Amino acid sequence: MLIKDVKLYVRPGAPAGRSASSRLGTIEKTPPGVSNIYTHSLGFRRQQPSELVEYKDDTKKPTYSLLLRLATDKGMSAFTTYGSGFHPDDLEWQAKSFKATIAPMLLGVDAFDREYIWQRLWVAQRFFYTGRGVVDTVDNMLWNLAARHARMPIYKLLGGYRDKIPAYRNIGGASIDELVADAVKAKQQGFKGCKDHAYRGPKEYVELARELRAAVGDDFELMHDAVWSYDFDDAVRVGRALERYNYSWIEEPLMDYDLMGAKKLCAALDLPVMAMEWVGAIGGQPYSASAYLALEATDIVRQRAVGITGQIKLAQLAESFGRSVHGGDPHVILAIKNDPIYEAGGWSTRPNPSEVTFTGTTVVENGYMYMAVSDREPEEPNWDEIAKQAVAII
């Protein structure tokens, strides 16, 4: 199934306003200041009205989206939204850049040769400074095309390991009482565990951990995502407390770049340490994980590898070291054995049967994540109609 054409359609969208805000909080010293590093304010206190900076324009203005299509000689196409914005000219030049740099590497290539394409685009991100986005996008498109061609969900095409996995959700709150209440709510909702992002400093976090475990009992998984909030000594102090309270892991206690600190921390704690979320996000995985695993500088690798192809590479690399990964595409998670639990944003109940196809729809309910699948074929886009509506075709 050869890729015979690459087309990008600039399409009109619904009018929208614009805004920019500091509601995500600010960066300040970790309380009570003993770590001598900085953290995210919303992890330990409420934002004050005087701190809010906000710009907003409610005037509805036209929006546009960029649809990328890889057309094959067998009548099927891989497609996805590739960009959006308020100015069609910007999207048109984004499309022209793709056609000039990336499209020549795809034309005439078998759409099922995903490994070949992944390897080529992996190197192209270095020479063309594309970042990981192009590899992610094209690889995921081609896996979706393969699933539609095979008439099965991607996780089955990968060689499915399981049909469901326990799920947890993140909790929040500006005080210990609010965090505890949200954890209790998560358990009442049926989740199998919860994870906090509470950057309260070592002393207060140990107090929070004690209160959380007392509130939810011993049959509920607890995880702490510290997001670089500790130095080595504080990470050891907090980690040993979490061992007493039977936590499942501590996530990103040190900066990803502190490779030797992470190695020492893993050796000092029985509690599993998770790392590499940021290093993965900037595009180094799966390859950057090899050093961490070989040096025993992480017990669990945060799954941020590039594309579904990269995620499978990372999961199998970690498995060969006897280590777990965590996160990533739901299809990948169901296709591997070494991811213990699914991080859910909330419940995602079974959609209307008319919306379910053989490619699968992610569902989170009754404490588990699984794929809703039917025999129904997904609808292919009406490319003639899309062409008529487009304001530009590149």
Secondary structure, 3 states (H helix, E strand, C coil): CEEEEEEEEEEEEEEEEEEEECCCCCEEECCCCCCCCEEEHHHCCCCCHHHCCEEEEEEEEEEEEEEEEEEECCCCEEEEEEEEECCHHHHHHHHHHHHHHCHHHCCCCECCCHHHHHHHHHHHHHHCCCCCHHHHHHHHHHHHHHHHHHCCCHHHHCCCCCCEEEEEEEECCCCHHHHHHHHHHHHHCCCCEEEECCCCHHHHHHHHHHHHHHHHCCCCEEEEECCCCCCHHHHHHHHHHHHHCCCCEEECCCCCCCHHHHHHHHHHCCCCEEECHHHHHCCCCCCCHHHHHHCCCCCEEECCCCHHHHHHHHHHHHHHCCCEEECCCHHHHHHCCCCCCEEECCCECCCCHHHCCCCCEEEEECCEEEEECCCCCCCCCCHHHHHHHCCEEC
